[in-house]
Amino acid sequence: MIPRVCNVLNALKNFEKHVLQMFKYPPREFALAYDYDKPVQKTTKKFSLNDLIGDGFLLAVPKFRRTVEKRWKRKFGSPEYIWKMLVPKTNIIVCNKCGHYHENGRLCGNCYKIVEEETKEIQAKIQEKLGTNKPIENDVIVLYDGDQLPEKPQEFWQGKRVIEMKKERPKWFSKNLLQKTTQAPSDSKDVKPTDLA
């Protein structure tokens, strides 16, 4: 009996609700009210990389400067862990030609500068006489004051270019340096000791 009464009451409530809504009466229940406006059409803006980056962003960069102590520790080590002492060089010798000091097994820096200056003078003379437009494919013979052309057959001089330097030949610049080697490369594996004296 009770379920039938509940069904009748629910039917009356639904009927009353629909009838009131037909005559535009407000419902008896609480409801949310809002003003209905037309939706504003958003203009589609083109995506750019500048919008993503903005003022900029930093990747893997240090935030703080390394202190002097940390730099020195990195360079010289630490007595508690690894001590990178400054080891004095014991392979320094005196050059036999100019008397300057250099490491054993390396070229003397002073002698190298002298050779470099002479080479630049020869190159400047070659560019002055032959020009820079043509590639120098043939051999160039450098003659200093007092030098004479070697006695060679006519075929030897074919295509050769002669450059005359207006100064005396340096003592270290022997004529043998201008000749190509005739000695075949050696296959022997004998090691010759150096600096025996």
Residue pairs with C-beta under 8 A, 6 or more apart in sequence:
17 27
20 27
21 27
66 74
75 84
76 83
76 84
76 85
76 86
77 83
77 84
89 103
91 103
91 104
91 105
92 101
92 102
92 103
92 104
93 101
93 102
93 103
93 104
93 195
94 100
94 101
95 101
95 102
95 108
95 110
95 111
97 108
97 111
97 172
98 108
98 110
98 111
98 114
100 108
100 109
100 110
100 111
102 108
102 109
102 110
104 195
111 172
114 170
114 172
115 172
118 170
118 173
121 165
122 142
122 163
122 165
125 163
125 165
126 136
126 140
126 163
129 163
130 136
130 140
130 161
136 161
138 159
138 160
138 161
139 159
139 160
139 161
140 160
140 161
140 162
140 163
141 149
141 160
141 161
141 162
141 163
141 178
142 163
142 165
142 178
143 149
143 162
143 163
143 164
143 165
144 164
144 165
144 167
144 168
144 169
145 165
145 166
145 167
145 168
145 169
146 168
146 169
147 169
147 175
149 162
